Amino acid sequence: ATAVDMDHFIDDVVSTVDAVRAAGKHKKYVNLSFDEWNVWYQTGVDTDDQPHNVGKTWREHPRLIEDTYNVTDAVVVGTLLNSLLRHGDRVTIANQAQLVNVIAPIRSEEGGPAWRQSIFWPFARMAELARGRILRTSVKSEKVETAKFGHADLVDVSSTWDEENGRVAMFLANRSLEGPAEVEVSLLGFTGGRVIRAEVLAVPEGGNRFSANTEKDQHTVGLHTLEGVAVDGGRMTLTLPALSWAVVELEVTTA
């Protein structure tokens, strides 16, 4: 539920900036850059590639923070992306920390293969499909209790409307570790048509929430077809597996 903290952080900064603007009677609105975001295991890790160990001796191009990301991390990254997209009216640029090897969505070996980590997929799909206007979403969901962030919505969502091509893209996450989430979407202002794409990243068969892609097993965690998405006019229903991130792209007409 780290995205709950991101939501609050962005809201607090926007409120502070706007309060200063109002107090000084300034005309300019200041937008935000959210720099260096990602999942980073800063505690409990004592491998050779961690910063506190790399600095002990001189080495040429040492491995550095080559974290391996799992299913849980992918869902977290998906919700962080949702938070950034929901705040797209004020967060106009957001840079993921690094892209290859160092706390990155892509891993590689010198003279060997490169492979996509679990967190690659939410980033890639949102970069591909989040086009046009950001839609304001309203979620009514059961809550999940977290030790650090209090109550958080079990289901997290963001959405965009590509008016030129007549498509709505929805990015959804189920934070529950225990069971699926039955989701009903009211397409207010739209009539839904053909489902162009429906994909989900979830715990793989025979795996668990710590399942990850590695050099030897590069395709353990990825996107698969999300079955059972149904559209009826202005209503769409779907089921999100436990601990999952999904994308649905839908043809729409304006009602």
Backbone as JSON, one array per atom type, in Angstrom:
{
  "sequence": "ATAVDMDHFIDDVVSTVDAVRAAGKHKKYVNLSFDEWNVWYQTGVDTDDQPHNVGKTWREHPRLIEDTYNVTDAVVVGTLLNSLLRHGDRVTIANQAQLVNVIAPIRSEEGGPAWRQSIFWPFARMAELARGRILRTSVKSEKVETAKFGHADLVDVSSTWDEENGRVAMFLANRSLEGPAEVEVSLLGFTGGRVIRAEVLAVPEGGNRFSANTEKDQHTVGLHTLEGVAVDGGRMTLTLPALSWAVVELEVTTA",
  "N": [[0.82, -1.22, 0.0], [2.09, 1.18, -0.45], [1.59, 3.16, -2.3], [-0.46, 4.64, -1.22], [0.83, 6.3, 0.58], [2.33, 7.73, -1.3], [0.25, 9.07, -2.64], [-0.64, 10.79, -0.55], [1.7, 12.25, -0.08], [2.1, 13.63, -2.53], [-0.28, 15.14, -2.6], [0.09, 16.73, -0.32], [2.37, 18.26, -1.02], [1.43, 19.64, -3.28], [-0.64, 21.11, -2.07], [0.87, 22.74, -0.35], [2.45, 24.23, -2.18], [0.41, 25.56, -3.58], [-0.72, 27.02, -1.5], [1.33, 28.82, -0.91], [1.36, 30.17, -3.32], [-1.18, 31.4, -3.24], [-0.93, 32.99, -0.93], [1.05, 34.79, -1.68], [-0.16, 35.99, -3.76], [0.44, 35.18, -6.35], [0.48, 34.52, -9.89], [1.32, 32.33, -11.27], [1.04, 28.83, -11.67], [2.65, 26.13, -10.15], [3.93, 23.17, -11.28], [4.78, 19.68, -10.63], [7.75, 17.64, -10.45], [8.33, 14.31, -10.05], [10.86, 12.68, -8.83], [13.15, 9.91, -9.17], [11.74, 7.44, -8.31], [10.75, 4.23, -7.12], [10.64, 0.72, -6.17], [12.72, -0.22, -3.54], [14.94, -2.19, -1.81], [16.01, -1.3, 1.03], [16.7, -2.1, 3.55], [17.72, -4.97, 5.5], [19.19, -6.39, 3.64], [22.25, -7.81, 2.71], [24.08, -8.28, 0.67], [26.85, -8.53, -1.71], [26.48, -6.54, -3.59], [25.3, -4.38, -2.4], [25.26, -0.91, -1.38], [26.72, -0.33, 1.04], [28.56, -2.35, 1.13], [29.86, -2.32, -1.34], [31.47, -0.08, -1.24], [33.62, -0.78, 0.37], [35.94, -1.83, -0.75], [38.16, -1.2, -3.57], [36.83, -1.58, -6.74], [36.44, -2.3, -10.2], [33.78, -1.26, -12.22], [31.67, -2.45, -10.4], [29.05, -4.73, -9.39], [25.97, -3.26, -8.48], [23.44, -2.78, -6.29], [21.64, -4.73, -7.44], [18.8, -5.54, -7.35], [16.38, -8.15, -7.12], [13.21, -8.43, -8.4], [9.88, -9.23, -7.43], [6.54, -10.74, -7.64], [4.94, -9.33, -5.78], [6.32, -6.87, -5.69], [5.86, -5.97, -8.3], [3.11, -5.46, -8.27], [3.06, -3.4, -6.4], [4.59, -1.44, -7.77], [2.85, -1.06, -9.92], [0.7, 0.19, -8.59], [1.97, 2.51, -7.7], [2.45, 3.75, -10.14], [-0.22, 4.14, -10.85], [-0.93, 6.07, -8.93], [0.72, 8.24, -9.7], [-0.34, 8.72, -12.25], [-2.99, 9.41, -11.63], [-2.53, 11.86, -10.48], [-1.8, 13.41, -12.57], [-2.5, 15.95, -13.44], [-0.96, 17.73, -12.07], [1.5, 16.52, -11.53], [3.79, 16.49, -13.8], [5.99, 15.28, -14.84], [7.71, 12.27, -14.18], [10.25, 10.35, -12.99], [11.49, 7.13, -13.21], [13.77, 5.44, -11.05], [16.3, 4.01, -11.94], [17.01, 2.21, -15.0], [18.29, -0.1, -15.97], [19.72, -2.86, -14.49], [20.6, -1.54, -11.92], [18.57, -1.34, -9.26], [16.31, -1.92, -11.05], [13.98, -2.26, -13.88], [14.93, -3.9, -15.86], [17.27, -6.48, -16.2], [20.67, -7.52, -16.74], [23.46, -9.48, -17.94], [26.95, -9.24, -18.23], [28.16, -9.78, -21.43], [26.24, -11.68, -21.69], [22.77, -12.68, -21.34], [19.88, -10.45, -21.39], [17.06, -9.63, -19.38], [13.58, -9.22, -18.57], [12.36, -7.89, -15.61], [9.82, -8.46, -13.06], [8.64, -5.97, -12.47], [8.85, -4.6, -14.82], [6.61, -4.91, -16.45], [4.1, -3.52, -15.64], [5.05, -0.88, -15.98], [5.76, -0.83, -18.72], [3.31, -1.41, -20.04], [1.67, 0.72, -19.2], [3.1, 2.87, -20.22], [2.71, 2.38, -22.89], [-0.11, 2.44, -23.29], [-1.42, 4.47, -21.84], [-2.89, 7.06, -22.89], [-3.99, 10.25, -24.18], [-6.6, 11.76, -22.4], [-6.56, 11.97, -18.85], [-8.69, 10.19, -16.78], [-10.94, 10.97, -14.14], [-11.23, 8.91, -11.45], [-13.39, 7.12, -9.23], [-13.4, 5.19, -6.42], [-15.07, 2.61, -4.79], [-14.5, 0.46, -2.37], [-13.68, -2.55, -0.55], [-11.63, -2.45, 2.39], [-8.14, -2.79, 3.15], [-6.15, -3.54, 5.9], [-3.23, -1.96, 6.9], [0.02, -1.96, 8.41], [1.58, 0.33, 8.36], [0.35, 2.32, 6.8], [-2.29, 2.53, 7.47], [-5.79, 2.12, 6.72], [-6.36, 0.93, 3.45], [-7.62, 1.06, 0.11], [-8.78, -1.99, -1.22], [-8.86, -2.47, -3.92], [-7.19, -0.78, -6.48], [-7.01, 1.87, -8.86], [-6.48, 3.45, -12.05], [-7.12, 5.5, -14.97], [-7.38, 6.21, -18.5], [-8.49, 8.15, -21.34], [-8.46, 7.8, -24.7], [-9.37, 9.85, -26.91], [-9.17, 10.3, -29.66], [-8.84, 7.77, -30.84], [-10.94, 6.43, -29.74], [-10.83, 4.91, -27.31], [-10.66, 3.51, -24.05], [-8.41, 3.05, -21.41], [-7.76, 1.04, -18.65], [-6.15, 0.63, -15.56], [-5.57, -1.62, -13.13], [-5.36, -2.84, -9.76], [-5.23, -5.49, -7.39], [-4.87, -5.57, -4.07], [-5.11, -7.53, -2.18], [-3.85, -10.29, -0.37], [-5.08, -12.65, -0.13], [-7.48, -13.33, -1.54], [-9.57, -13.23, -4.57], [-10.78, -10.26, -6.28], [-13.9, -9.06, -7.0], [-14.85, -6.98, -9.5], [-16.73, -4.19, -10.48], [-17.27, -1.91, -13.0], [-18.44, 1.28, -13.62], [-19.05, 2.87, -16.51], [-19.24, 5.78, -16.76], [-20.59, 8.17, -18.87], [-19.66, 6.9, -21.09], [-20.17, 4.34, -23.59], [-19.49, 1.02, -23.59], [-17.61, -1.09, -25.81], [-15.96, -3.37, -27.83], [-13.6, -5.46, -26.17], [-10.35, -4.77, -26.36], [-7.92, -5.48, -25.3], [-6.96, -7.44, -22.55], [-5.16, -8.06, -19.81], [-3.24, -9.67, -17.24], [-1.08, -9.63, -14.44], [-0.02, -11.88, -12.12], [0.31, -14.1, -9.25], [2.23, -16.82, -10.26], [1.27, -20.11, -11.45], [1.85, -22.62, -9.12], [3.67, -21.05, -7.84], [4.52, -18.29, -5.63], [3.97, -15.18, -3.85], [6.47, -14.17, -3.88], [7.68, -15.01, -6.15], [9.85, -14.67, -8.96], [11.54, -13.32, -11.88], [14.51, -14.63, -13.24], [17.96, -15.0, -14.34], [18.14, -17.65, -15.21], [15.49, -18.47, -15.25], [13.57, -16.76, -16.97], [10.97, -16.06, -17.55], [9.1, -16.47, -15.59], [7.36, -14.72, -14.22], [4.94, -12.69, -15.57], [2.79, -11.06, -18.01], [-0.48, -12.27, -18.63], [-3.39, -13.45, -20.39], [-6.35, -11.95, -19.24], [-9.09, -13.5, -18.32], [-12.69, -13.53, -18.77], [-13.65, -10.89, -18.77], [-16.35, -8.77, -19.01], [-18.58, -6.77, -20.88], [-21.29, -4.6, -20.83], [-22.98, -2.36, -22.28], [-22.9, 0.5, -20.47], [-21.47, -0.68, -18.45], [-18.97, -2.66, -16.94], [-17.57, -5.75, -16.0], [-15.28, -7.69, -14.07], [-12.84, -10.03, -12.81], [-10.28, -9.82, -10.51], [-7.4, -11.62, -9.78], [-6.02, -12.71, -6.59], [-3.56, -10.55, -5.25], [-2.61, -8.94, -7.67], [-2.0, -7.25, -10.82], [-3.55, -5.5, -13.42], [-4.46, -4.75, -16.84], [-6.88, -3.25, -18.87], [-8.03, -2.64, -22.04], [-10.35, -0.87, -23.88], [-12.78, -0.47, -26.41], [-14.74, 2.43, -26.91], [-17.69, 4.47, -27.08], [-18.89, 7.82, -26.84], [-21.43, 8.56, -24.57]],
  "CA": [[0.0, 0.0, 0.0], [2.98, 2.34, -0.46], [1.01, 4.21, -3.13], [-1.26, 5.52, -0.35], [1.78, 7.31, 1.05], [2.64, 8.59, -2.44], [-0.91, 9.96, -2.81], [-0.62, 11.82, 0.49], [2.88, 13.09, -0.29], [1.83, 14.54, -3.65], [-1.33, 16.08, -2.18], [0.68, 17.68, 0.64], [3.25, 19.2, -1.72], [0.57, 20.5, -4.1], [-1.32, 22.05, -1.16], [1.86, 23.72, 0.11], [2.78, 25.12, -3.31], [-0.75, 26.41, -3.87], [-0.88, 27.96, -0.39], [2.32, 29.88, -1.12], [0.87, 30.95, -4.46], [-2.29, 32.23, -2.79], [-0.45, 33.99, 0.04], [1.82, 35.81, -2.38], [-0.96, 36.49, -4.89], [1.15, 34.89, -7.59], [-0.37, 34.03, -10.96], [1.87, 31.1, -11.84], [0.88, 27.53, -11.03], [3.88, 25.34, -10.22], [3.72, 21.73, -11.36], [5.77, 18.89, -9.9], [8.52, 16.53, -10.99], [8.53, 13.27, -9.03], [12.12, 12.11, -9.29], [13.78, 8.76, -8.52], [10.8, 6.59, -7.6], [10.78, 2.79, -7.41], [10.8, -0.16, -5.01], [14.15, -0.38, -3.23], [15.13, -2.91, -0.55], [17.06, -0.56, 1.71], [17.03, -2.75, 4.82], [17.65, -6.42, 5.53], [19.95, -7.0, 2.54], [23.68, -7.64, 2.98], [24.82, -8.9, -0.42], [28.03, -7.77, -2.15], [26.13, -5.42, -4.46], [24.69, -3.29, -1.65], [26.19, 0.22, -1.29], [27.61, -0.35, 2.2], [29.62, -3.32, 0.87], [30.6, -1.92, -2.54], [32.45, 0.95, -0.89], [34.68, -1.28, 1.25], [37.16, -2.08, -1.53], [38.13, -0.65, -4.92], [36.52, -2.54, -7.79], [36.0, -1.69, -11.45], [32.36, -1.5, -12.56], [31.09, -3.5, -9.54], [27.6, -4.85, -9.31], [25.44, -2.3, -7.51], [22.0, -2.83, -5.98], [20.94, -5.49, -8.47], [17.66, -6.15, -6.67], [15.5, -9.03, -7.88], [11.85, -8.01, -8.08], [8.92, -10.33, -7.45], [5.14, -10.41, -7.94], [4.52, -8.26, -4.87], [6.93, -5.62, -6.15], [5.18, -5.54, -9.53], [1.82, -4.87, -7.89], [3.37, -2.11, -5.77], [4.97, -0.51, -8.84], [1.63, -0.73, -10.64], [-0.09, 1.17, -7.84], [2.71, 3.77, -7.73], [2.13, 4.33, -11.44], [-1.59, 4.64, -10.76], [-0.9, 7.32, -8.16], [1.3, 9.29, -10.54], [-1.28, 9.04, -13.32], [-4.13, 10.13, -11.04], [-2.09, 13.23, -10.18], [-1.18, 13.93, -13.78], [-2.78, 17.38, -13.66], [0.09, 18.51, -11.42], [2.78, 15.83, -11.7], [3.92, 16.49, -15.25], [7.09, 14.39, -15.19], [8.07, 11.37, -13.07], [11.35, 9.53, -13.49], [11.86, 5.94, -12.45], [15.13, 5.66, -10.56], [17.21, 3.55, -12.98], [16.3, 1.34, -15.92], [19.0, -1.35, -16.22], [20.55, -3.48, -13.44], [20.57, -0.9, -10.61], [17.15, -1.27, -8.88], [15.83, -1.63, -12.4], [13.04, -3.21, -14.49], [15.65, -4.78, -16.78], [18.55, -6.99, -15.71], [21.52, -8.07, -17.79], [24.76, -10.02, -17.56], [27.98, -8.86, -19.19], [28.4, -10.83, -22.4], [25.18, -12.68, -21.6], [21.41, -12.27, -21.68], [19.12, -9.44, -20.66], [15.71, -10.12, -19.17], [12.63, -8.28, -17.97], [11.91, -8.21, -14.26], [8.37, -8.36, -12.89], [8.19, -4.57, -12.46], [8.88, -4.08, -16.18], [5.35, -5.02, -17.17], [3.2, -2.37, -15.44], [5.65, 0.32, -16.58], [5.69, -0.93, -20.18], [1.93, -1.3, -20.52], [1.16, 2.06, -18.99], [3.77, 3.73, -21.19], [2.13, 2.1, -24.2], [-1.55, 2.61, -23.43], [-1.97, 5.66, -21.16], [-2.89, 8.1, -23.91], [-5.13, 11.15, -24.2], [-6.99, 12.44, -21.16], [-6.65, 11.18, -17.61], [-10.05, 10.19, -16.24], [-11.06, 10.98, -12.69], [-11.86, 7.68, -11.0], [-13.9, 7.07, -7.86], [-13.37, 3.78, -6.05], [-15.74, 2.12, -3.59], [-13.85, -0.84, -2.22], [-13.32, -3.03, 0.77], [-10.34, -1.92, 2.83], [-7.13, -3.69, 3.7], [-5.45, -2.88, 7.01], [-1.77, -2.01, 6.79], [0.68, -1.53, 9.64], [2.22, 1.63, 8.21], [-0.44, 3.33, 6.1], [-3.69, 2.48, 7.86], [-6.68, 1.44, 5.79], [-6.17, 1.23, 2.03], [-8.56, 0.37, -0.77], [-8.33, -3.28, -1.71], [-8.69, -2.3, -5.37], [-6.61, 0.51, -6.86], [-7.27, 2.02, -10.29], [-6.35, 4.71, -12.8], [-7.7, 5.29, -16.28], [-7.22, 7.27, -19.49], [-9.39, 8.13, -22.51], [-7.87, 8.19, -25.98], [-10.54, 10.3, -27.66], [-8.93, 10.18, -31.1], [-9.02, 6.38, -31.26], [-12.12, 5.88, -29.1], [-10.44, 3.83, -26.41], [-10.39, 3.74, -22.63], [-7.49, 2.09, -20.8], [-7.88, 0.98, -17.2], [-5.04, -0.04, -14.9], [-6.19, -2.02, -11.87], [-4.58, -3.71, -8.89], [-5.85, -6.1, -6.22], [-3.84, -5.64, -3.03], [-5.37, -8.63, -1.26], [-2.98, -11.46, -0.43], [-5.86, -13.83, 0.22], [-8.53, -13.75, -2.44], [-9.84, -12.4, -5.74], [-11.65, -9.09, -6.13], [-14.92, -8.91, -8.04], [-14.85, -5.55, -9.82], [-17.73, -3.66, -11.4], [-16.89, -0.57, -13.45], [-19.47, 2.09, -14.26], [-18.39, 3.67, -17.54], [-20.06, 6.98, -16.83], [-20.3, 8.99, -20.04], [-19.21, 6.06, -22.21], [-20.77, 3.04, -23.86], [-18.4, 0.11, -23.88], [-17.71, -1.98, -26.95], [-15.07, -4.53, -27.86], [-12.42, -5.49, -25.32], [-9.19, -4.88, -27.24], [-6.84, -6.16, -24.59], [-7.16, -7.66, -21.11], [-4.0, -8.82, -19.35], [-3.06, -9.63, -15.8], [0.14, -10.16, -13.81], [-0.44, -12.44, -10.83], [1.16, -15.19, -8.76], [2.2, -17.9, -11.25], [0.86, -21.43, -10.97], [2.91, -23.29, -8.39], [4.56, -20.07, -7.24], [3.99, -17.5, -4.53], [4.09, -13.75, -4.11], [7.89, -13.85, -4.01], [8.18, -15.53, -7.42], [10.55, -13.62, -9.71], [12.29, -13.71, -13.07], [15.96, -14.7, -13.03], [18.7, -15.3, -15.57], [17.83, -19.01, -15.64], [14.04, -18.57, -15.45], [13.3, -15.37, -17.32], [9.56, -15.83, -17.89], [8.25, -16.97, -14.5], [6.35, -13.71, -13.91], [4.65, -11.84, -16.74], [1.39, -10.79, -18.29], [-1.27, -13.31, -19.28], [-4.75, -13.02, -20.71], [-7.33, -11.88, -18.16], [-10.33, -14.07, -18.83], [-13.95, -13.22, -18.1], [-14.03, -9.47, -18.78], [-17.65, -8.65, -19.69], [-19.03, -5.39, -21.07], [-22.71, -4.49, -21.16], [-23.32, -0.94, -22.34], [-22.08, 1.36, -19.62], [-21.03, -1.46, -17.29], [-17.98, -3.7, -17.2], [-17.26, -6.57, -14.83], [-14.09, -8.53, -14.2], [-12.32, -10.58, -11.56], [-8.84, -9.7, -10.34], [-6.86, -12.61, -8.85], [-5.33, -12.19, -5.41], [-2.27, -9.91, -5.5], [-2.46, -8.87, -9.12], [-2.1, -5.97, -11.54], [-4.17, -5.81, -14.7], [-4.78, -3.67, -17.76], [-7.97, -3.52, -19.8], [-8.21, -1.61, -23.07], [-11.74, -1.05, -24.29], [-13.36, 0.47, -27.37], [-15.87, 3.12, -26.31], [-18.3, 5.64, -27.71], [-19.4, 8.73, -25.82], [-22.87, 8.39, -24.38]],
  "C": [[0.85, 1.27, 0.0], [2.41, 3.48, -1.3], [0.09, 5.13, -2.33], [-0.38, 6.65, 0.18], [2.16, 8.27, -0.08], [1.49, 9.56, -2.7], [-0.86, 11.12, -1.82], [0.54, 12.79, 0.29], [2.64, 14.11, -1.41], [0.79, 15.58, -3.26], [-0.77, 17.14, -1.24], [1.55, 18.72, -0.07], [2.43, 20.15, -2.59], [-0.13, 21.53, -3.23], [-0.37, 23.13, -0.68], [2.2, 24.73, -0.98], [1.63, 26.08, -3.59], [-1.01, 27.41, -2.75], [0.09, 29.12, -0.52], [1.89, 30.78, -2.28], [-0.24, 31.9, -4.03], [-1.82, 33.33, -1.86], [0.3, 35.12, -0.65], [1.09, 36.43, -3.55], [-0.23, 36.33, -6.22], [0.19, 34.31, -8.63], [0.06, 32.64, -11.46], [1.53, 29.87, -11.0], [2.17, 26.73, -11.22], [3.5, 23.86, -10.24], [4.92, 20.99, -10.78], [6.5, 17.9, -10.8], [8.75, 15.54, -9.86], [9.73, 12.43, -9.46], [12.51, 10.87, -8.49], [12.8, 7.93, -7.68], [11.01, 5.13, -8.02], [10.69, 2.03, -6.09], [12.3, -0.37, -4.79], [14.26, -1.05, -1.86], [16.31, -2.28, 0.2], [17.47, -1.17, 3.05], [16.96, -4.27, 4.65], [18.4, -7.13, 4.42], [21.43, -6.74, 2.76], [24.51, -8.36, 1.92], [25.95, -7.99, -0.89], [27.68, -6.54, -2.97], [25.47, -4.26, -3.73], [25.71, -2.17, -1.4], [27.17, 0.15, -0.13], [28.74, -1.38, 2.04], [30.47, -2.94, -0.34], [31.72, -0.95, -2.2], [33.61, 0.48, -0.04], [36.01, -1.48, 0.52], [37.02, -1.44, -2.91], [37.88, -1.76, -5.93], [36.09, -1.78, -9.04], [34.6, -2.19, -11.8], [31.74, -2.63, -11.72], [29.59, -3.6, -9.73], [27.1, -3.91, -8.22], [23.93, -2.4, -7.44], [21.22, -3.53, -7.09], [19.79, -6.28, -7.83], [16.87, -7.03, -7.64], [14.07, -8.75, -7.44], [10.86, -9.15, -8.32], [7.51, -9.84, -7.78], [4.66, -9.26, -7.08], [5.06, -6.91, -5.32], [6.24, -5.08, -7.39], [3.84, -4.89, -9.22], [2.04, -3.51, -7.24], [3.73, -1.08, -6.84], [3.74, -0.11, -9.66], [0.78, 0.3, -9.92], [0.64, 2.52, -7.73], [2.45, 4.5, -9.05], [0.71, 4.87, -11.47], [-1.65, 5.97, -10.03], [-0.37, 8.47, -9.0], [0.33, 9.7, -11.64], [-2.48, 9.81, -12.78], [-3.79, 11.58, -10.74], [-1.47, 13.91, -11.4], [-1.49, 15.37, -14.11], [-1.69, 18.25, -13.06], [1.46, 17.84, -11.48], [2.98, 15.63, -13.2], [5.12, 15.69, -15.75], [7.43, 13.56, -13.96], [9.09, 10.37, -13.59], [11.57, 8.31, -12.6], [13.36, 5.98, -12.19], [16.19, 5.27, -11.59], [16.48, 2.51, -13.83], [16.98, -0.01, -16.17], [19.91, -1.68, -15.05], [20.41, -2.84, -12.06], [19.12, -0.6, -10.24], [16.29, -0.98, -10.11], [14.82, -2.66, -12.91], [13.7, -4.19, -15.45], [16.97, -5.19, -16.14], [19.35, -7.54, -16.88], [22.79, -8.63, -17.18], [25.76, -9.65, -18.64], [28.3, -10.03, -20.12], [27.33, -11.9, -22.43], [23.82, -12.09, -21.9], [20.96, -11.03, -20.91], [17.71, -9.97, -20.5], [14.89, -9.08, -18.42], [12.23, -8.77, -16.59], [10.39, -8.01, -14.17], [7.88, -6.92, -13.01], [8.23, -3.93, -13.85], [7.48, -3.95, -16.75], [4.36, -3.9, -16.89], [3.73, -1.1, -16.09], [5.47, 0.3, -18.1], [4.27, -0.75, -20.69], [1.36, 0.1, -20.31], [1.81, 3.04, -19.95], [3.15, 3.58, -22.58], [0.7, 2.6, -24.33], [-2.13, 3.85, -22.77], [-1.85, 6.85, -22.1], [-4.13, 8.99, -23.76], [-5.37, 11.82, -22.86], [-6.99, 11.47, -19.98], [-8.06, 11.31, -17.07], [-10.01, 10.22, -14.72], [-11.84, 9.74, -12.25], [-12.31, 7.81, -9.54], [-14.07, 5.6, -7.48], [-14.15, 3.56, -4.76], [-15.29, 0.68, -3.4], [-13.77, -1.25, -0.77], [-11.93, -2.51, 1.11], [-9.42, -3.04, 3.29], [-6.37, -2.91, 4.76], [-3.94, -3.06, 6.84], [-1.15, -1.45, 8.06], [1.18, -0.09, 9.54], [1.3, 2.71, 7.67], [-1.92, 3.3, 6.46], [-4.52, 1.7, 6.86], [-6.42, 1.9, 4.36], [-7.21, 0.47, 1.23], [-7.97, -0.95, -1.25], [-8.04, -3.22, -3.21], [-8.22, -0.89, -5.66], [-6.73, 0.65, -8.38], [-6.88, 3.4, -10.79], [-6.83, 4.43, -14.21], [-7.45, 6.48, -17.19], [-8.21, 7.05, -20.64], [-8.65, 8.66, -23.72], [-9.02, 8.57, -26.91], [-10.37, 10.08, -29.15], [-9.22, 8.78, -31.61], [-10.21, 5.7, -30.6], [-11.83, 4.72, -28.18], [-10.26, 4.33, -24.98], [-9.44, 2.65, -22.14], [-7.64, 2.18, -19.29], [-6.75, 0.13, -16.63], [-5.47, -0.34, -13.47], [-5.25, -2.93, -11.08], [-5.47, -4.25, -7.77], [-4.77, -6.3, -5.18], [-4.0, -6.85, -2.1], [-4.38, -9.77, -1.47], [-3.78, -12.75, -0.37], [-6.86, -14.26, -0.83], [-8.77, -12.8, -3.58], [-10.75, -11.23, -5.39], [-12.61, -9.05, -7.31], [-15.12, -7.42, -8.29], [-15.97, -5.23, -10.8], [-17.37, -2.22, -11.72], [-18.08, 0.09, -14.11], [-18.78, 3.04, -15.23], [-19.17, 4.95, -17.78], [-19.63, 7.86, -17.99], [-19.85, 8.21, -21.25], [-20.13, 4.85, -22.37], [-19.65, 2.11, -24.31], [-18.67, -0.77, -25.08], [-16.76, -3.15, -26.81], [-13.92, -4.38, -26.87], [-11.21, -5.76, -26.22], [-8.1, -5.71, -26.59], [-7.24, -6.29, -23.12], [-6.06, -8.59, -20.63], [-3.85, -8.66, -17.85], [-1.7, -10.22, -15.43], [-0.26, -10.62, -12.42], [0.57, -13.51, -10.4], [1.09, -16.35, -9.75], [1.78, -19.22, -10.62], [2.05, -22.14, -10.34], [3.89, -22.36, -7.71], [3.93, -19.39, -6.04], [4.28, -16.03, -4.8], [5.54, -13.28, -4.21], [8.5, -14.42, -5.3], [8.74, -14.39, -8.27], [11.18, -14.2, -10.96], [13.79, -13.65, -12.77], [16.64, -14.99, -14.36], [18.33, -16.68, -16.1], [16.35, -19.19, -15.95], [13.5, -17.17, -15.71], [11.82, -15.05, -17.51], [8.61, -16.35, -16.81], [7.09, -16.03, -14.24], [6.17, -12.83, -15.14], [3.17, -11.62, -16.89], [0.75, -11.96, -19.03], [-2.68, -12.78, -19.53], [-5.63, -13.05, -19.47], [-8.66, -12.33, -18.72], [-11.54, -13.49, -18.09], [-14.32, -11.75, -18.01], [-15.31, -9.34, -19.61], [-18.07, -7.2, -19.73], [-20.48, -5.41, -21.5], [-23.09, -3.01, -21.13], [-22.36, -0.1, -21.53], [-21.53, 0.65, -18.39], [-20.02, -2.51, -17.73], [-17.71, -4.45, -15.91], [-16.04, -7.43, -15.13], [-13.69, -9.03, -12.82], [-10.81, -10.46, -11.55], [-8.36, -10.79, -9.38], [-6.21, -11.94, -7.64], [-3.95, -11.67, -5.82], [-1.97, -9.87, -6.99], [-2.53, -7.44, -9.62], [-2.61, -6.3, -12.93], [-4.36, -4.55, -15.53], [-5.9, -4.13, -18.67], [-8.08, -2.34, -20.75], [-9.52, -1.9, -23.78], [-12.12, -0.01, -25.34], [-14.59, 1.11, -26.74], [-16.43, 4.15, -27.29], [-18.82, 6.52, -26.59], [-20.91, 8.64, -25.77], [-23.6, 9.71, -24.63]]
}
